[in-house]
Amino acid sequence: MKGTVHRLLVYLAPYRWILVAVFALVVVSTGLQLAGPALTGKAVDTLFGDQDLGVLLRIIILMLVIYAADWAVQVVQSIMVARATQRAMQRMREELFAHLQTLSLSFFDKHPHGELMSRLTNDMQAISNVLTQNVTALFSGLLSLVGIIVMMFVLNVWLALASMLVLPAMLWLVGFVGKRTRHGFRQYQMYLGILNGKLEEMFSGQRVITAFGQEGKVLADFDAANVATRDIAIPAQTYSSLVPPLMGIMSNANIAIIAGLGGWMTLQGLATVGTIAAFYTYSRRFAAPLRQLGNLYNQIQSAIAGA
């Protein structure tokens, strides 16, 4: 896996400064998003405290400005990452196609054309999806997770510690599923290439198949390859689909813990209503990057298998 990731980074190296700028924008965007719940807490305390409508209005305007700035930053970073990654994908396709031109005739005799087409289409598309759509999402999710944890501890240490109770279980879940899906996705990409090879052979040789009455054998061969692809895909997809719902269950359990402990602390005068409101929002956002990372993990496994 490390070698595969390194090979992908080689293609992104010419655009490293663009990606550095993109990641800087991700940091800015994450900071803006983290400021929202803190301002929400201040707004709640203002409403239940001195009820200064002027202060409340200024907080609301500041929140609107922050969310508008966050939207603008995300638009810019999306444009930049799309240009960099698609240029890298262009180079990757060019080099792969050029490499195919240097191979011997015996290579093409041993490898079905459909399998080679699968390398240029399915595998490339899996890589492209992750590089274009999910690289920044992965970095943003990790950064948001760290930032939310820091903000939680700044707001209230005891509530933050209570939120950490489910974190070890979430990390174990991702690791447990990852070991089983990585191999499954790699096998799936291989069997999908074999299936495409069968299709290409059948389409290009349809006249010969019909002339010699081999339709039954061709159907049997295709069915066997199709069933093999299905049998590989089912366990890989099953394991990968376990992550999002289990993450959701754990995040809801975390919110229940925060609601119970936070309510008790408010009644005891150990925390303000605004602090609990901000903490509740952070708890909801704490679950979001974890679910996002769970979804991205499946796509990353597929991309690594393709790479």
Backbone torsions as a table, in degrees:
resi	resn	phi	psi	omega
1	MET	NA	-40.8	-179.8
2	LYS	-63.0	-42.0	178.8
3	GLY	-63.7	-38.9	179.3
4	THR	-64.7	-46.5	179.0
5	VAL	-62.1	-39.5	179.2
6	HIS	-61.8	-42.0	179.0
7	ARG	-63.0	-37.1	177.6
8	LEU	-67.5	-38.6	-179.3
9	LEU	-65.6	-29.0	177.6
10	VAL	-60.2	-39.1	-179.6
11	TYR	-72.6	-25.0	179.2
12	LEU	-89.0	-12.1	-175.0
13	ALA	-56.2	-41.1	-179.9
14	PRO	-62.3	-17.3	-177.2
15	TYR	-113.1	25.0	-173.9
16	ARG	-62.6	-35.7	-178.9
17	TRP	-71.8	-32.8	173.9
18	ILE	-64.3	-43.6	-179.8
19	LEU	-67.3	-34.5	175.9
20	VAL	-61.8	-43.5	177.6
21	ALA	-63.6	-38.6	178.3
22	VAL	-62.8	-46.3	-179.5
23	PHE	-66.3	-31.8	174.6
24	ALA	-64.5	-40.3	176.8
25	LEU	-66.2	-34.2	176.1
26	VAL	-63.1	-40.4	177.7
27	VAL	-61.7	-44.5	178.7
28	VAL	-61.6	-46.1	-179.2
29	SER	-61.1	-43.1	179.7
30	THR	-63.6	-41.8	178.0
31	GLY	-61.5	-40.6	178.0
32	LEU	-64.0	-40.4	179.5
33	GLN	-66.8	-36.0	-179.9
34	LEU	-71.3	-24.8	-179.6
35	ALA	-72.5	-25.7	-176.6
36	GLY	-58.2	-54.8	-179.8
37	PRO	-60.7	-36.5	178.6
38	ALA	-62.3	-41.9	177.4
39	LEU	-67.7	-33.8	176.5
40	THR	-61.3	-43.4	178.1
41	GLY	-61.1	-41.4	178.6
42	LYS	-65.5	-37.8	178.7
43	ALA	-63.9	-41.5	179.1
44	VAL	-65.4	-44.5	178.8
45	ASP	-63.7	-36.5	176.7
46	THR	-65.4	-40.1	-179.3
47	LEU	-67.4	-40.0	-178.4
48	PHE	-90.7	-9.6	-177.7
49	GLY	-99.9	-107.3	-175.9
50	ASP	-78.9	-9.1	177.2
51	GLN	54.2	41.9	177.4
52	ASP	-81.7	104.3	-175.7
53	LEU	-66.1	-29.2	178.0
54	GLY	-65.3	-44.1	177.6
55	VAL	-64.4	-42.5	179.8
56	LEU	-61.3	-41.8	179.9
57	LEU	-64.8	-40.3	179.0
58	ARG	-64.4	-38.6	178.2
59	ILE	-64.5	-41.8	-180.0
60	ILE	-64.2	-43.1	179.1
61	ILE	-63.7	-42.3	179.0
62	LEU	-62.6	-38.9	177.6
63	MET	-63.5	-42.0	178.9
64	LEU	-63.2	-41.7	178.7
65	VAL	-63.3	-42.3	-179.3
66	ILE	-63.2	-45.8	-178.7
67	TYR	-67.8	-35.9	176.7
68	ALA	-66.4	-41.7	178.1
69	ALA	-64.5	-39.3	178.5
70	ASP	-62.0	-41.8	177.8
71	TRP	-61.0	-45.3	-178.8
72	ALA	-63.7	-42.0	179.6
73	VAL	-63.3	-41.6	-179.6
74	GLN	-66.4	-35.9	177.7
75	VAL	-63.8	-46.5	-178.7
76	VAL	-62.7	-45.1	-177.7
77	GLN	-67.3	-33.0	177.6
78	SER	-64.7	-42.1	179.3
79	ILE	-64.3	-44.2	-177.1
80	MET	-65.8	-44.7	-177.5
81	VAL	-69.6	-33.1	178.1
82	ALA	-64.4	-43.2	-179.7
83	ARG	-65.2	-43.7	-177.9
84	ALA	-67.2	-47.9	-174.7
85	THR	-71.4	-35.7	180.0
86	GLN	-70.8	-30.6	173.3
87	ARG	-67.7	-39.1	176.6
88	ALA	-64.4	-40.1	178.1
89	MET	-66.2	-37.0	176.7
90	GLN	-59.8	-46.4	178.7
91	ARG	-63.2	-39.7	-178.8
92	MET	-63.9	-44.1	178.4
93	ARG	-64.9	-41.8	179.5
94	GLU	-61.0	-45.0	-178.0
95	GLU	-67.6	-38.6	179.1
96	LEU	-66.0	-44.3	179.9
97	PHE	-65.8	-41.0	178.1
98	ALA	-64.2	-37.1	178.6
99	HIS	-64.5	-37.4	178.8
100	LEU	-61.5	-30.2	-179.3
101	GLN	-71.5	-17.9	-177.1
102	THR	-93.9	-7.1	-174.4
103	LEU	-81.9	156.5	-176.2
104	SER	-77.3	165.2	176.8
105	LEU	-64.4	-32.0	179.6
106	SER	-63.8	-32.7	177.8
107	PHE	-62.1	-45.3	-178.6
108	PHE	-71.8	-22.9	174.0
109	ASP	-70.8	-33.2	-176.2
110	LYS	-86.3	-23.1	-176.4
111	HIS	-115.5	122.3	177.9
112	PRO	-59.8	145.2	-178.4
113	HIS	-62.8	-35.6	179.3
114	GLY	-63.9	-34.0	177.7
115	GLU	-65.7	-41.5	177.9
116	LEU	-67.4	-36.4	175.6
117	MET	-62.2	-36.7	179.3
118	SER	-63.4	-33.9	177.6
119	ARG	-64.2	-40.0	-176.8
120	LEU	-81.3	-14.3	-177.5
121	THR	-115.7	-71.3	-174.4
122	ASN	-62.7	-49.0	-177.8
123	ASP	-66.0	-42.5	178.6
124	MET	-62.8	-39.5	-179.2
125	GLN	-66.3	-38.5	177.8
126	ALA	-61.9	-41.2	178.6
127	ILE	-68.0	-44.4	-178.0
128	SER	-60.3	-41.5	-179.2
129	ASN	-59.2	-42.7	-178.0
130	VAL	-71.6	-45.5	-177.9
131	LEU	-65.0	-42.1	-174.8
132	THR	-78.1	-43.2	-170.3
133	GLN	-101.9	-27.4	-165.4
134	ASN	-117.5	-10.2	178.9
135	VAL	-62.8	-50.4	178.9
136	THR	-67.8	-34.4	178.7
137	ALA	-64.3	-38.6	178.2
138	LEU	-64.4	-48.4	179.6
139	PHE	-63.1	-43.0	179.7
140	SER	-63.8	-40.2	179.0
141	GLY	-63.7	-44.3	178.9
142	LEU	-65.1	-43.5	-179.8
143	LEU	-65.3	-41.3	178.4
144	SER	-62.4	-40.3	-179.4
145	LEU	-61.1	-47.6	179.4
146	VAL	-64.1	-45.1	-179.1
147	GLY	-62.6	-40.2	179.7
148	ILE	-65.5	-41.5	178.4
149	ILE	-61.1	-43.8	179.1
150	VAL	-62.1	-46.1	-179.4
151	MET	-63.9	-35.5	177.3
152	MET	-61.9	-45.6	-179.7
153	PHE	-68.5	-31.3	176.5
154	VAL	-66.8	-40.5	-178.8
155	LEU	-70.5	-51.3	-176.9
156	ASN	-161.1	118.9	-175.4
157	VAL	-64.8	-43.3	-174.6
158	TRP	-68.8	-41.1	176.7
159	LEU	-65.8	-36.4	178.2
160	ALA	-65.0	-43.2	178.3
161	LEU	-62.7	-38.2	177.7
162	ALA	-64.3	-35.6	179.3
163	SER	-67.9	-26.7	-177.7
164	MET	-76.9	-7.5	-176.5
165	LEU	-60.5	-35.7	-176.7
166	VAL	-90.3	-10.5	-175.8
167	LEU	-61.7	-45.6	178.5
168	PRO	-58.1	-38.9	179.6
169	ALA	-65.7	-38.2	178.6
170	MET	-65.3	-43.8	-179.6
171	LEU	-66.2	-39.4	177.8
172	TRP	-63.0	-39.6	-179.1
173	LEU	-61.6	-46.2	-179.1
174	VAL	-62.6	-43.0	179.2
175	GLY	-65.7	-41.0	-179.0
176	PHE	-63.5	-46.8	-178.7
177	VAL	-69.8	-37.8	-176.8
178	GLY	-59.3	-40.7	-179.2
179	LYS	-62.5	-31.4	-176.5
180	ARG	-89.7	-29.6	-178.3
181	THR	-82.0	-31.3	-176.7
182	ARG	-59.3	-48.1	179.4
183	HIS	-66.0	-40.0	-178.7
184	GLY	-63.1	-44.3	179.9
185	PHE	-67.3	-35.8	178.1
186	ARG	-63.8	-44.1	178.1
187	GLN	-64.8	-37.9	-179.6
188	TYR	-63.3	-44.0	178.6
189	GLN	-60.6	-38.3	-179.7
190	MET	-67.3	-47.0	-178.9
191	TYR	-68.0	-31.7	177.1
192	LEU	-65.9	-37.8	175.5
193	GLY	-63.1	-41.1	177.7
194	ILE	-63.2	-42.3	179.4
195	LEU	-62.9	-43.0	177.3
196	ASN	-63.9	-35.1	176.1
197	GLY	-61.9	-42.7	177.1
198	LYS	-60.0	-44.1	-178.8
199	LEU	-62.4	-45.2	-178.5
200	GLU	-62.3	-42.0	179.1
201	GLU	-63.3	-40.6	-178.4
202	MET	-68.0	-42.0	-179.2
203	PHE	-67.7	-45.4	-177.4
204	SER	-71.0	-25.9	-177.9
205	GLY	-109.1	24.2	-175.0
206	GLN	-61.6	-36.5	-179.5
207	ARG	-65.4	-41.3	179.5
208	VAL	-66.7	-41.8	179.5
209	ILE	-59.3	-45.6	-178.8
210	THR	-68.2	-40.7	-177.5
211	ALA	-62.5	-36.4	-177.7
212	PHE	-100.9	7.9	176.0
213	GLY	61.8	41.5	-177.0
214	GLN	-100.8	21.1	-177.9
215	GLU	-59.6	-40.4	-179.1
216	GLY	-62.8	-44.2	178.9
217	LYS	-65.0	-40.3	179.6
218	VAL	-63.5	-43.4	177.7
219	LEU	-61.5	-40.9	179.5
220	ALA	-64.6	-42.2	178.3
221	ASP	-63.4	-43.3	179.8
222	PHE	-65.3	-43.3	179.8
223	ASP	-61.2	-39.8	179.7
224	ALA	-64.1	-44.3	178.7
225	ALA	-66.9	-37.6	180.0
226	ASN	-66.4	-44.5	178.9
227	VAL	-64.1	-41.5	179.3
228	ALA	-61.7	-41.6	178.1
229	THR	-63.9	-42.3	178.5
230	ARG	-62.5	-45.5	-176.3
231	ASP	-65.8	-28.2	176.2
232	ILE	-78.0	-38.8	-174.5
233	ALA	-70.8	-36.2	-174.7
234	ILE	-59.5	-53.8	-179.4
235	PRO	-65.2	-36.5	179.6
236	ALA	-63.5	-46.9	180.0
237	GLN	-68.5	-34.6	179.9
238	THR	-64.0	-48.5	178.6
239	TYR	-61.5	-44.4	-177.1
240	SER	-67.0	-32.0	-179.3
241	SER	-75.1	-10.0	178.0
242	LEU	-71.9	-27.1	-171.6
243	VAL	-65.6	-55.0	-175.1
244	PRO	-58.3	-49.3	-178.7
245	PRO	-65.6	-37.8	178.3
246	LEU	-67.3	-36.6	173.8
247	MET	-60.8	-41.3	179.0
248	GLY	-62.9	-41.7	178.9
249	ILE	-62.8	-45.3	-179.2
250	MET	-65.9	-38.5	179.2
251	SER	-67.3	-36.9	176.3
252	ASN	-67.2	-36.8	175.0
253	ALA	-63.2	-37.8	178.7
254	ASN	-64.0	-41.7	179.3
255	ILE	-65.5	-37.5	177.3
256	ALA	-62.5	-40.6	177.8
257	ILE	-62.1	-45.4	-179.6
258	ILE	-63.2	-42.0	-179.0
259	ALA	-63.1	-44.0	-179.2
260	GLY	-67.0	-51.7	-178.3
261	LEU	-67.6	-40.5	-180.0
262	GLY	-64.9	-40.7	177.2
263	GLY	-62.1	-42.3	178.8
264	TRP	-64.4	-42.0	-179.7
265	MET	-66.2	-34.8	177.4
266	THR	-65.9	-43.0	178.7
267	LEU	-65.0	-31.2	179.8
268	GLN	-85.9	-1.3	-179.3
269	GLY	76.5	18.1	-178.1
270	LEU	-90.6	-9.1	179.4
271	ALA	-155.5	151.1	178.2
272	THR	-86.9	164.4	177.7
273	VAL	-63.3	-38.4	179.1
274	GLY	-63.6	-39.1	177.7
275	THR	-62.6	-44.1	179.9
276	ILE	-65.7	-38.9	178.7
277	ALA	-63.7	-44.7	178.2
278	ALA	-64.4	-41.0	-178.7
279	PHE	-66.4	-38.5	178.1
280	TYR	-61.6	-42.3	178.9
281	THR	-64.4	-41.9	177.2
282	TYR	-63.6	-36.4	178.9
283	SER	-64.3	-40.8	176.4
284	ARG	-63.3	-42.1	-179.6
285	ARG	-74.3	-24.5	176.0
286	PHE	-63.6	-37.1	179.4
287	ALA	-74.3	-33.0	-175.7
288	ALA	-60.0	-51.2	179.1
289	PRO	-65.1	-29.8	177.4
290	LEU	-66.4	-44.2	175.8
291	ARG	-64.5	-39.8	179.1
292	GLN	-62.6	-44.2	179.1
293	LEU	-64.9	-34.8	176.8
294	GLY	-63.4	-42.5	177.6
295	ASN	-67.7	-41.8	179.9
296	LEU	-64.8	-33.0	-176.9
297	TYR	-57.5	-41.4	-179.9
298	ASN	-63.9	-44.3	-179.6
299	GLN	-67.6	-35.7	178.6
300	ILE	-65.4	-40.5	178.1
301	GLN	-60.5	-41.4	178.7
302	SER	-65.6	-40.7	-179.9
303	ALA	-66.1	-41.3	178.9
304	ILE	-64.8	-39.3	176.6
305	ALA	-61.7	-42.8	177.9
306	GLY	-64.7	-40.2	-179.8
307	ALA	-66.4	NA	NA
